[in-house]
Amino acid sequence: MNKIDTCILFSTADWDARYWTNKQHTAMHMALKGIDVLYIESIGLRMPKLSSGADLIRIWRRLIRGFSYAYQVENGIWVISPIVIPFRRQSKVVAWINKRILKNKIQNFLKVNNCKSESALAWTYHPYILDYLDPSQYNSLVYHCVDDLSTVPGVDAKQFMQKERVLLNEASAIFATSRELFLRCFAINKKSFFYPNVVDIAHFLKAFEPGEDPHDLRTIPHPRLGYVGVLSDFKVDFSLILKIAINNSRWQIVLIGDEREGQNNPIVKQLKNIANVHFLGYKPYKELPDYLRGLDIGLLPNLQNKYTDSMCPMKYFEYIASGLRVVSTPLKFLDHSKKPITQVDTLNEFVESIESQLRLPKLTLSQSIEQVGENTWDQRLTKMLSILLNT
């Protein structure tokens, strides 16, 4: 590839999703590098539940957006919302309609922007991309493998793995965020590279700037132990949090984020009745440095299962970039880490580790920058694009 002018990016998240992940960040930083991005929102990896109010709202919104062409959301970024019709995988007719409409939208975008597909990059976060485009018509096909989506509740694991194997054989390059995902990809395609998740360092270093605590954090005494992100019961060990909170009433546990859609976890209900556990709800991305500034320790209290075995949470470097020391349950992505983080196996070890970390000062600005190192969006994307340019 001589030059990258355009990227067709197949996401697993809507552009305006409350929690930004790799997909939106990758699109933003590509645009900053002068690459036009067509961001294709999630095609729906799981079957929507007609009993779910959130799913019904999403379906209705997609039906409205689905008949419009690409619309611009940022400089250099356009969005397409595929029509997501329930039962599309059971109905060949509906599947054909979805594919035809999306293919036409992509071709329309390329034509309007005077871009030939053979000079464009196809970049995907899921294996269903081959249903919507012919990779031979594009300069390169990239699979950015950031999660084991086959383990997500509601996803057809068998179908996903079959589709992923086909994609791995077709891809020009694969970038995996954990060693487990890398090894799975490398076994099929040797053009696989292990690149962990990274951080928007300029954004989270704002935690070092002077400022008052947000109003809902201000009344919570120290020490504050914080977790930021979706409160998902297939990732977060709420039982561990409950035990820590009950046995250490002086510690204030601050949970910043909403529960997963459709979740009805009984332990979360218990936690909401404990005085030293504080559910602050969802906070916009731009406000997170203000909240992290007011915490004393960053927590990764994750379950150990197939999903978390292949997980590399973005909050890991976000904590560090904000000056926080981190205490975590054993996660495989940390096995080779030399960062200021402690991994522990048992409740007692978790408590002891928090106690020892609280005796230490928070990281200084220079320590945070040093520990983040090259794990920033700009440097990582530069490396990825360099690999593609040299293939």
Backbone hydrogen bonds in HBPLUS format (Angstrom, degrees):
<---DONOR---> <-ACCEPTOR-->    atom                        ^
c    i                          cat <-CA-CA->   ^        H-A-AA   ^      H-
h    n   atom  resd res      DA  || num        DHA   H-A  angle D-A-AA Bond
n    s   type  num  typ     dist DA aas  dist angle  dist       angle   num
A0036-ASP N   A0005-ASP O   2.90 MM  31  6.23 152.1  1.98 159.1 149.9     1
A0121-LEU N   A0006-THR O   2.91 MM 115  6.17 167.8  1.93 149.0 152.6     2
A0007-CYS N   A0036-ASP O   2.76 MM  29  6.21 148.2  1.86 160.2 169.7     3
A0038-LEU N   A0007-CYS O   2.82 MM  31  6.19 167.0  1.83 165.1 168.7     4
A0008-ILE N   A0121-LEU O   2.74 MM 113  6.14 161.0  1.77 164.3 171.1     5
A0123-TRP N   A0008-ILE O   2.88 MM 115  6.02 171.6  1.88 152.6 153.6     6
A0009-LEU N   A0038-LEU O   2.85 MM  29  5.95 157.5  1.90 150.0 157.7     7
A0040-ILE N   A0009-LEU O   2.76 MM  31  5.91 177.2  1.76 168.9 169.2     8
A0010-PHE N   A0123-TRP O   2.78 MM 113  6.22 155.7  1.84 156.3 164.3     9
A0125-TYR N   A0010-PHE O   2.95 MM 115  6.11 140.8  2.11 156.4 166.5    10
A0011-SER N   A0040-ILE O   2.94 MM  29  5.87 169.8  1.95 160.4 163.7    11
A0017-ALA N   A0014-ASP O   3.10 MM   3  5.19 158.1  2.15 115.0 113.7    12
A0025-HIS N   A0021-THR O   3.34 MM   4  6.54 173.9  2.34 160.4 162.1    13
A0026-THR N   A0022-ASN O   2.75 MM   4  5.83 161.4  1.78 156.2 161.4    14
A0027-ALA N   A0023-LYS O   3.06 MM   4  6.28 162.8  2.09 147.6 152.3    15
A0028-MET N   A0024-GLN O   2.91 MM   4  6.14 162.2  1.94 150.9 155.8    16
A0029-HIS N   A0025-HIS O   2.94 MM   4  6.15 165.6  1.96 154.9 158.1    17
A0030-MET N   A0026-THR O   2.91 MM   4  6.04 144.7  2.03 146.5 156.2    18
A0031-ALA N   A0027-ALA O   3.00 MM   4  6.20 160.4  2.04 148.5 153.7    19
A0032-LEU N   A0028-MET O   3.00 MM   4  6.31 147.2  2.11 141.6 151.0    20
A0033-LYS N   A0030-MET O   2.96 MM   3  5.08 135.4  2.16  98.6 111.8    21
A0035-ILE N   A0030-MET O   3.06 MM   5  5.39 163.3  2.09 143.5 140.2    22
A0034-GLY N   A0031-ALA O   2.93 MM   3  5.07 157.9  1.98 109.8 113.2    23
A0037-VAL N   A0076-GLY O   2.79 MM  39  6.10 165.6  1.81 159.6 164.1    24
A0078-TRP N   A0037-VAL O   2.86 MM  41  6.23 163.3  1.89 166.4 172.2    25
A0039-TYR N   A0078-TRP O   2.68 MM  39  5.92 167.1  1.70 166.8 162.4    26
A0080-ILE N   A0039-TYR O   2.94 MM  41  6.26 155.1  2.01 150.3 151.9    27
A0041-GLU N   A0080-ILE O   3.00 MM  39  6.26 165.3  2.02 175.8 177.0    28
A0052-SER N   A0049-LYS O   2.94 MM   3  5.29 161.4  1.97 111.9 118.1    29
A0056-LEU N   A0052-SER O   3.00 MM   4  6.25 157.7  2.05 150.6 156.7    30
A0057-ILE N   A0053-GLY O   2.98 MM   4  6.21 156.9  2.03 148.9 154.8    31
A0058-ARG N   A0054-ALA O   2.98 MM   4  6.20 155.7  2.04 144.6 151.5    32
A0059-ILE N   A0055-ASP O   2.86 MM   4  6.10 157.6  1.91 150.3 156.3    33
A0060-TRP N   A0056-LEU O   2.98 MM   4  6.17 167.3  1.99 149.9 153.1    34
A0061-ARG N   A0057-ILE O   2.91 MM   4  6.09 159.7  1.95 148.6 154.5    35
A0062-ARG N   A0058-ARG O   2.90 MM   4  6.07 154.9  1.96 146.6 153.6    36
A0063-LEU N   A0059-ILE O   2.91 MM   4  6.18 151.4  1.99 149.7 157.8    37
A0064-ILE N   A0060-TRP O   3.14 MM   4  6.42 147.9  2.25 143.8 151.6    38
A0065-ARG N   A0061-ARG O   2.90 MM   4  6.17 170.6  1.91 153.7 156.2    39
A0066-GLY N   A0062-ARG O   2.52 MM   4  5.20 143.6  1.64 142.6 153.8    40
A0068-SER N   A0065-ARG O   2.96 MM   3  5.55 166.9  1.97 123.3 126.7    41
A0071-TYR N   A0079-VAL O   3.05 MM   8  5.40 155.0  2.12 143.1 147.2    42
A0079-VAL N   A0071-TYR O   2.77 MM   8  5.40 157.6  1.82 145.1 150.7    43
A0073-VAL N   A0077-ILE O   3.01 MM   4  5.93 158.6  2.05 146.9 153.1    44
A0077-ILE N   A0074-GLU O   3.05 MM   3  5.07 170.4  2.06 125.2 123.4    45
A0090-GLN N   A0087-PHE O   2.98 MM   3  5.28 138.1  2.16 107.3 119.4    46
A0091-SER N   A0087-PHE O   3.11 MM   4  6.32 135.1  2.32 150.8 163.8    47
A0095-ALA N   A0091-SER O   3.00 MM   4  6.17 161.9  2.04 147.6 153.3    48
A0096-TRP N   A0092-LYS O   2.92 MM   4  6.02 154.3  1.99 140.4 147.2    49
A0097-ILE N   A0093-VAL O   2.98 MM   4  6.27 156.5  2.03 148.7 155.1    50
A0098-ASN N   A0094-VAL O   2.96 MM   4  6.23 166.3  1.98 155.7 158.5    51
A0099-LYS N   A0095-ALA O   3.01 MM   4  6.22 168.1  2.03 152.3 155.4    52
A0100-ARG N   A0096-TRP O   2.91 MM   4  6.03 164.8  1.93 152.0 156.5    53
A0101-ILE N   A0097-ILE O   2.99 MM   4  6.15 170.2  2.00 156.2 158.5    54
A0102-LEU N   A0098-ASN O   3.04 MM   4  6.21 169.2  2.06 153.5 156.6    55
A0103-LYS N   A0099-LYS O   2.88 MM   4  5.98 164.1  1.90 152.9 157.9    56
A0104-ASN N   A0100-ARG O   3.03 MM   4  6.19 159.9  2.07 148.3 153.6    57
A0105-LYS N   A0101-ILE O   3.01 MM   4  6.30 150.4  2.10 145.8 154.2    58
A0106-ILE N   A0102-LEU O   2.99 MM   4  6.28 160.0  2.03 155.3 159.5    59
A0107-GLN N   A0103-LYS O   3.02 MM   4  6.26 167.0  2.04 152.8 156.3    60
A0108-ASN N   A0104-ASN O   2.88 MM   4  6.01 151.4  1.96 144.0 152.4    61
A0109-PHE N   A0105-LYS O   2.95 MM   4  6.20 157.1  2.01 147.6 153.0    62
A0110-LEU N   A0106-ILE O   3.03 MM   4  6.34 164.6  2.05 154.6 157.9    63
A0111-LYS N   A0107-GLN O   2.97 MM   4  6.13 156.1  2.03 145.6 152.4    64
A0112-VAL N   A0108-ASN O   2.85 MM   4  6.01 171.3  1.85 156.9 159.2    65
A0113-ASN N   A0109-PHE O   2.97 MM   4  6.05 154.8  2.03 148.9 155.7    66
A0115-CYS N   A0110-LEU O   2.73 MM   5  4.84 175.2  1.73 154.0 154.4    67
A0114-ASN N   A0111-LYS O   3.06 MM   3  4.96 160.5  2.10 105.2 109.0    68
A0119-SER N   A0116-LYS O   2.94 MM   3  5.58 162.1  1.98 119.3 125.3    69
A0120-ALA N   A0117-SER O   3.04 MM   3  5.01 164.6  2.07 108.1 111.7    70
A0139-ASN N   A0120-ALA O   2.99 MM  19  5.67 144.9  2.12 155.4 165.3    71
A0122-ALA N   A0140-SER O   2.98 MM  18  6.16 176.7  1.98 161.7 161.6    72
A0142-VAL N   A0122-ALA O   2.76 MM  20  6.17 164.2  1.79 158.3 163.5    73
A0124-THR N   A0142-VAL O   2.84 MM  18  6.17 164.4  1.87 157.0 161.3    74
A0144-HIS N   A0124-THR O   2.85 MM  20  6.03 164.0  1.88 168.5 173.9    75
A0131-ASP N   A0128-TYR O   3.02 MM   3  5.63 162.3  2.05 117.8 123.6    76
A0132-TYR N   A0129-ILE O   2.90 MM   3  5.46 161.5  1.93 117.8 124.1    77
A0133-LEU N   A0129-ILE O   3.24 MM   4  6.53 131.0  2.49 150.8 164.2    78
A0137-GLN N   A0134-ASP O   2.93 MM   3  5.72 164.4  1.95 127.0 131.9    79
A0138-TYR N   A0135-PRO O   3.07 MM   3  5.34 164.2  2.09 110.9 115.8    80
A0172-SER N   A0141-LEU O   2.71 MM  31  5.14 150.6  1.79 141.1 151.6    81
A0143-TYR N   A0173-ALA O   3.09 MM  30  6.56 159.2  2.13 153.7 160.1    82
A0175-PHE N   A0143-TYR O   2.99 MM  32  6.38 155.3  2.05 148.4 155.9    83
A0145-CYS N   A0175-PHE O   2.78 MM  30  5.96 135.7  1.98 142.2 156.1    84
A0177-THR N   A0145-CYS O   3.13 MM  32  6.56 149.1  2.23 162.1 162.2    85
A0151-THR N   A0148-ASP O   3.14 MM   3  5.99 168.4  2.15 122.9 126.3    86
A0152-VAL N   A0149-LEU O   3.18 MM   3  5.30 165.9  2.20 107.9 112.3    87
A0155-VAL N   A0152-VAL O   3.11 MM   3  5.79 166.0  2.13 146.0 147.0    88
A0160-PHE N   A0156-ASP O   2.90 MM   4  6.06 161.6  1.94 156.4 162.6    89
A0161-MET N   A0157-ALA O   2.98 MM   4  6.16 167.5  1.99 154.7 156.5    90
A0162-GLN N   A0158-LYS O   3.13 MM   4  6.34 154.8  2.20 146.4 153.3    91
A0163-LYS N   A0159-GLN O   2.97 MM   4  6.21 163.7  1.99 154.1 158.2    92
A0164-GLU N   A0160-PHE O   2.81 MM   4  6.03 156.1  1.86 152.5 160.3    93
A0165-ARG N   A0161-MET O   3.05 MM   4  6.17 156.5  2.11 143.4 148.3    94
A0166-VAL N   A0162-GLN O   3.35 MM   4  6.66 156.7  2.40 144.2 149.4    95
A0167-LEU N   A0163-LYS O   3.02 MM   4  6.33 160.9  2.06 150.8 156.2    96
A0168-LEU N   A0164-GLU O   2.81 MM   4  6.04 162.2  1.84 157.5 162.0    97
A0169-ASN N   A0165-ARG O   3.19 MM   4  6.41 150.7  2.28 142.7 149.3    98
A0170-GLU N   A0166-VAL O   3.16 MM   4  6.43 136.5  2.36 140.0 151.9    99
A0170-GLU N   A0167-LEU O   2.97 MM   3  5.03 127.6  2.25  97.8 112.4   100
A0171-ALA N   A0167-LEU O   2.86 MM   4  5.91 143.6  1.99 158.7 168.4   101
A0174-ILE N   A0191-LYS O   2.99 MM  17  6.32 153.1  2.06 150.8 152.1   102
A0193-PHE N   A0174-ILE O   2.75 MM  19  6.09 149.7  1.84 155.1 165.1   103
A0176-ALA N   A0193-PHE O   2.85 MM  17  6.15 169.3  1.86 170.7 174.3   104
A0195-TYR N   A0176-ALA O   2.80 MM  19  5.81 156.1  1.85 155.9 163.7   105
A0182-PHE N   A0178-SER O   2.88 MM   4  6.08 159.1  1.92 149.8 156.8   106
A0183-LEU N   A0179-ARG O   2.84 MM   4  5.98 165.3  1.86 151.9 154.5   107
A0184-ARG N   A0180-GLU O   3.14 MM   4  6.33 155.7  2.21 142.8 149.3   108
A0185-CYS N   A0181-LEU O   2.96 MM   4  6.20 157.6  2.01 150.6 156.6   109
A0186-PHE N   A0182-PHE O   2.71 MM   4  5.82 166.0  1.73 159.3 164.0   110
A0187-ALA N   A0183-LEU O   3.12 MM   4  6.08 145.9  2.25 138.6 145.2   111
A0188-ILE N   A0185-CYS O   3.01 MM   3  5.56 150.5  2.10 111.9 120.6   112
A0189-ASN N   A0185-CYS O   2.85 MM   4  6.03 166.1  1.87 157.6 162.4   113
A0199-VAL N   A0375-ASN O   3.15 MM 176  6.48 146.9  2.26 129.3 136.0   114
A0377-TRP N   A0199-VAL O   3.31 MM 178  5.95 144.1  2.45 132.3 133.2   115
A0203-HIS N   A0200-ASP O   3.06 MM   3  5.55 125.9  2.37 108.4 121.5   116
A0204-PHE N   A0200-ASP O   3.20 MM   4  6.57 162.8  2.24 156.6 160.8   117
A0205-LEU N   A0201-ILE O   2.91 MM   4  5.89 145.9  2.02 154.6 161.6   118
A0206-LYS N   A0203-HIS O   3.24 MM   3  5.75 157.2  2.30 107.3 114.1   119
A0207-ALA N   A0204-PHE O   3.14 MM   3  5.83 169.0  2.15 115.4 118.8   120
A0208-PHE N   A0205-LEU O   3.00 MM   3  5.72 167.3  2.02 118.8 122.9   121
A0209-GLU N   A0206-LYS O   2.98 MM   3  5.25 155.8  2.04 107.4 115.2   122
A0217-LEU N   A0214-PRO O   3.00 MM   3  5.40 151.7  2.08 113.7 122.7   123
A0218-ARG N   A0214-PRO O   2.98 MM   4  6.02 139.5  2.15 155.3 167.9   124
A0220-ILE N   A0217-LEU O   3.09 MM   3  5.52 161.0  2.13 115.1 121.1   125
A0252-GLN N   A0223-PRO O   2.97 MM  29  6.09 167.6  1.99 169.8 171.8   126
A0296-ASP N   A0224-ARG O   2.89 MM  72  5.29 162.8  1.92 147.1 149.9   127
A0297-ILE N   A0224-ARG O   3.30 MM  73  6.71 147.5  2.42 155.5 157.2   128
A0225-LEU N   A0252-GLN O   2.77 MM  27  6.05 167.7  1.78 163.3 167.6   129
A0254-VAL N   A0225-LEU O   2.78 MM  29  5.95 164.5  1.80 152.3 157.7   130
A0226-GLY N   A0297-ILE O   2.93 MM  71  6.24 174.4  1.93 163.9 162.4   131
A0299-LEU N   A0226-GLY O   2.78 MM  73  5.73 158.7  1.82 171.1 165.8   132
A0227-TYR N   A0254-VAL O   2.94 MM  27  6.39 151.6  2.02 165.6 171.2   133
A0256-ILE N   A0227-TYR O   2.85 MM  29  6.12 178.0  1.85 171.2 171.8   134
A0229-GLY N   A0256-ILE O   2.90 MM  27  6.29 165.7  1.92 165.5 166.9   135
A0232-SER N   A0230-VAL O   3.00 MM   2  5.55 128.9  2.27 105.0  90.0   136
A0231-LEU N   A0258-ASP O   2.71 MM  27  5.68 175.0  1.71 153.2 153.0   137
A0260-ARG N   A0231-LEU O   3.34 MM  29  5.91 145.2  2.47 122.1 116.2   138
A0235-LYS N   A0232-SER O   3.03 MM   3  5.46 161.6  2.07 114.4 119.3   139
A0236-VAL N   A0232-SER O   2.79 MM   4  5.81 176.6  1.80 174.0 175.2   140
A0303-LEU N   A0235-LYS O   2.78 MM  68  5.45 159.9  1.82 138.1 144.8   141
A0237-ASP N   A0301-PRO O   2.76 MM  64  5.69 172.9  1.76 159.3 159.9   142
A0241-ILE N   A0237-ASP O   3.27 MM   4  6.67 160.5  2.31 148.0 153.0   143
A0242-LEU N   A0238-PHE O   2.91 MM   4  6.08 156.4  1.97 146.1 152.5   144
A0243-LYS N   A0239-SER O   3.08 MM   4  6.35 160.6  2.12 148.4 152.3   145
A0244-ILE N   A0240-LEU O   3.02 MM   4  6.26 162.8  2.05 154.8 159.5   146
A0245-ALA N   A0241-ILE O   2.93 MM   4  6.09 162.6  1.96 151.6 156.5   147
A0246-ILE N   A0242-LEU O   2.99 MM   4  6.17 162.9  2.02 153.5 157.6   148
A0247-ASN N   A0243-LYS O   3.11 MM   4  6.11 161.8  2.14 147.0 151.7   149
A0248-ASN N   A0244-ILE O   3.02 MM   4  5.84 119.9  2.40 140.9 153.2   150
A0251-TRP N   A0248-ASN O   3.09 MM   3  5.77 142.8  2.23 117.4 126.0   151
A0253-ILE N   A0276-ASN O   2.83 MM  23  6.17 166.5  1.85 170.2 167.4   152
A0278-HIS N   A0253-ILE O   2.79 MM  25  6.09 165.9  1.80 171.8 173.8   153
A0255-LEU N   A0278-HIS O   2.86 MM  23  6.05 173.9  1.86 162.9 164.8   154
A0280-LEU N   A0255-LEU O   2.97 MM  25  6.11 159.1  2.01 153.9 160.8   155
A0257-GLY N   A0281-GLY O   2.87 MM  24  4.51 112.2  2.34  96.3 105.5   156
A0263-GLN N   A0260-ARG O   3.07 MM   3  5.48 155.4  2.13 137.6 136.7   157
A0269-LYS N   A0265-ASN O   3.39 MM   4  6.78 152.0  2.47 144.7 152.0   158
A0270-GLN N   A0266-PRO O   3.15 MM   4  6.52 146.1  2.27 139.7 148.4   159
A0270-GLN N   A0267-ILE O   3.06 MM   3  4.95 116.5  2.48  91.4 107.0   160
A0271-LEU N   A0267-ILE O   2.89 MM   4  6.23 158.8  1.94 152.2 157.8   161
A0272-LYS N   A0268-VAL O   3.08 MM   4  6.34 145.5  2.20 146.9 155.1   162
A0273-ASN N   A0270-GLN O   2.96 MM   3  5.47 158.6  2.01 114.1 121.2   163
A0274-ILE N   A0271-LEU O   3.11 MM   3  5.35 168.1  2.13 115.6 116.5   164
A0277-VAL N   A0274-ILE O   3.18 MM   3  5.62 161.6  2.21 120.9 121.2   165
A0287-GLU N   A0284-PRO O   2.90 MM   3  5.50 148.4  2.01 116.4 125.8   166
A0288-LEU N   A0285-TYR O   3.19 MM   3  5.42 154.0  2.26 107.5 115.0   167
A0290-ASP N   A0287-GLU O   3.04 MM   3  5.56 128.9  2.31 114.0 126.5   168
A0291-TYR N   A0287-GLU O   3.40 MM   4  6.82 149.0  2.50 148.2 156.9   169
A0291-TYR N   A0288-LEU O   3.04 MM   3  5.16 121.0  2.41 101.2 115.9   170
A0292-LEU N   A0288-LEU O   2.87 MM   4  6.10 166.4  1.89 164.3 168.5   171
A0293-ARG N   A0289-PRO O   2.94 MM   4  5.94 146.0  2.06 140.4 148.7   172
A0294-GLY N   A0291-TYR O   3.05 MM   3  5.34 132.7  2.29 101.2 113.4   173
A0295-LEU N   A0292-LEU O   3.17 MM   3  5.22 165.6  2.20 105.9 110.3   174
A0298-GLY N   A0325-ARG O   2.93 MM  27  6.13 175.7  1.94 163.2 164.6   175
A0327-VAL N   A0298-GLY O   3.04 MM  29  6.50 155.2  2.11 164.7 172.5   176
A0300-LEU N   A0327-VAL O   2.94 MM  27  6.24 148.5  2.04 157.3 157.6   177
A0329-THR N   A0300-LEU O   3.10 MM  29  6.46 157.0  2.16 159.2 152.9   178
A0309-ASP N   A0305-ASN O   2.89 MM   4  5.94 143.0  2.03 151.7 162.2   179
A0310-SER N   A0307-TYR O   3.18 MM   3  5.75 146.1  2.30 110.4 118.5   180
A0311-MET N   A0308-THR O   3.17 MM   3  4.67 167.2  2.19 101.2 102.9   181
A0316-TYR N   A0313-PRO O   3.16 MM   3  5.77 161.5  2.20 114.4 119.6   182
A0318-GLU N   A0314-MET O   3.29 MM   4  6.49 151.4  2.38 143.7 151.3   183
A0319-TYR N   A0315-LYS O   2.83 MM   4  5.87 157.1  1.88 147.5 150.1   184
A0320-ILE N   A0316-TYR O   3.39 MM   4  6.69 166.2  2.41 140.8 144.0   185
A0321-ALA N   A0317-PHE O   2.79 MM   4  5.89 164.2  1.82 147.7 152.5   186
A0322-SER N   A0318-GLU O   3.16 MM   4  6.20 127.0  2.45 133.1 145.2   187
A0322-SER N   A0319-TYR O   3.02 MM   3  5.17 138.0  2.21  99.8 112.3   188
A0324-LEU N   A0319-TYR O   3.01 MM   5  5.24 162.3  2.05 146.9 141.3   189
A0323-GLY N   A0320-ILE O   2.94 MM   3  5.15 164.1  1.96 111.7 115.8   190
A0363-LEU N   A0323-GLY O   2.94 MM  40  4.48 145.2  2.06 134.0 134.1   191
A0326-VAL N   A0340-PRO O   3.33 MM  14  6.61 166.0  2.35 152.4 155.9   192
A0342-THR N   A0326-VAL O   2.98 MM  16  6.43 153.2  2.06 148.1 155.2   193
A0328-SER N   A0342-THR O   2.82 MM  14  6.05 166.1  1.84 171.0 170.0   194
A0344-VAL N   A0328-SER O   2.99 MM  16  6.45 149.5  2.09 156.3 165.5   195
A0334-LEU N   A0331-LEU O   2.98 MM   3  5.67 157.5  2.03 120.4 127.3   196
A0335-ASP N   A0332-LYS O   3.13 MM   3  5.33 167.0  2.15 111.0 115.2   197
A0337-SER N   A0334-LEU O   3.00 MM   3  4.93 169.4  2.01 111.7 114.2   198
A0341-ILE N   A0339-LYS O   2.71 MM   2  5.60 131.2  1.95 115.1  99.0   199
A0350-PHE N   A0346-THR O   2.91 MM   4  6.14 151.8  1.99 147.4 155.8   200
A0351-VAL N   A0347-LEU O   2.96 MM   4  6.24 161.1  2.00 156.0 160.1   201
A0352-GLU N   A0348-ASN O   2.89 MM   4  6.10 165.1  1.91 150.5 155.1   202
A0353-SER N   A0349-GLU O   2.84 MM   4  5.92 153.6  1.91 144.2 151.4   203
A0354-ILE N   A0350-PHE O   3.05 MM   4  6.29 156.7  2.10 146.0 151.8   204
A0355-GLU N   A0351-VAL O   3.00 MM   4  6.28 161.6  2.03 152.1 157.1   205
A0356-SER N   A0352-GLU O   2.98 MM   4  6.24 158.8  2.02 148.1 153.4   206
A0357-GLN N   A0353-SER O   2.89 MM   4  6.07 157.1  1.95 150.7 157.2   207
A0358-LEU N   A0354-ILE O   2.90 MM   4  6.03 150.2  1.99 149.2 157.0   208
A0359-ARG N   A0356-SER O   3.26 MM   3  5.30 138.5  2.45  94.4 105.5   209
A0360-LEU N   A0357-GLN O   3.08 MM   3  5.31 152.1  2.16 104.0 112.6   210
A0368-SER N   A0364-THR O   2.94 MM   4  6.19 160.2  1.98 154.8 159.8   211
A0369-ILE N   A0365-LEU O   3.03 MM   4  6.30 166.0  2.05 154.4 157.6   212
A0370-GLU N   A0366-SER O   2.94 MM   4  6.06 158.9  1.98 144.6 150.9   213
A0371-GLN N   A0367-GLN O   2.84 MM   4  6.00 160.2  1.88 150.6 156.0   214
A0372-VAL N   A0368-SER O   2.93 MM   4  6.10 155.8  1.99 151.3 157.5   215
A0373-GLY N   A0369-ILE O   3.00 MM   4  6.12 155.5  2.06 143.0 150.1   216
A0375-ASN N   A0372-VAL O   3.01 MM   3  5.53 158.8  2.05 138.1 140.3   217
A0380-ARG N   A0376-THR O   2.94 MM   4  6.00 163.9  1.96 157.2 162.4   218
A0381-LEU N   A0377-TRP O   2.95 MM   4  5.94 168.2  1.97 151.8 155.4   219
A0382-THR N   A0378-ASP O   3.03 MM   4  6.13 153.0  2.11 143.5 151.5   220
A0383-LYS N   A0379-GLN O   3.11 MM   4  6.36 153.4  2.18 142.8 148.8   221
A0384-MET N   A0380-ARG O   2.98 MM   4  6.32 161.3  2.01 151.2 156.3   222
A0385-LEU N   A0381-LEU O   2.90 MM   4  6.06 171.1  1.91 155.7 157.7   223
A0386-SER N   A0382-THR O   2.97 MM   4  6.05 147.8  2.08 140.2 149.6   224
A0387-ILE N   A0383-LYS O   3.05 MM   4  6.35 152.9  2.12 149.3 155.3   225
A0388-LEU N   A0384-MET O   3.16 MM   4  6.55 156.3  2.22 147.1 153.3   226
A0389-LEU N   A0385-LEU O   2.85 MM   4  6.08 156.9  1.91 150.8 157.4   227
A0390-ASN N   A0386-SER O   3.12 MM   4  6.25 133.8  2.35 140.1 150.9   228
A0390-ASN N   A0387-ILE O   3.27 MM   3  5.29 135.5  2.48  94.3 106.2   229
A0391-THR N   A0388-LEU O   3.21 MM   3  5.23 165.9  2.23 104.4 108.6   230
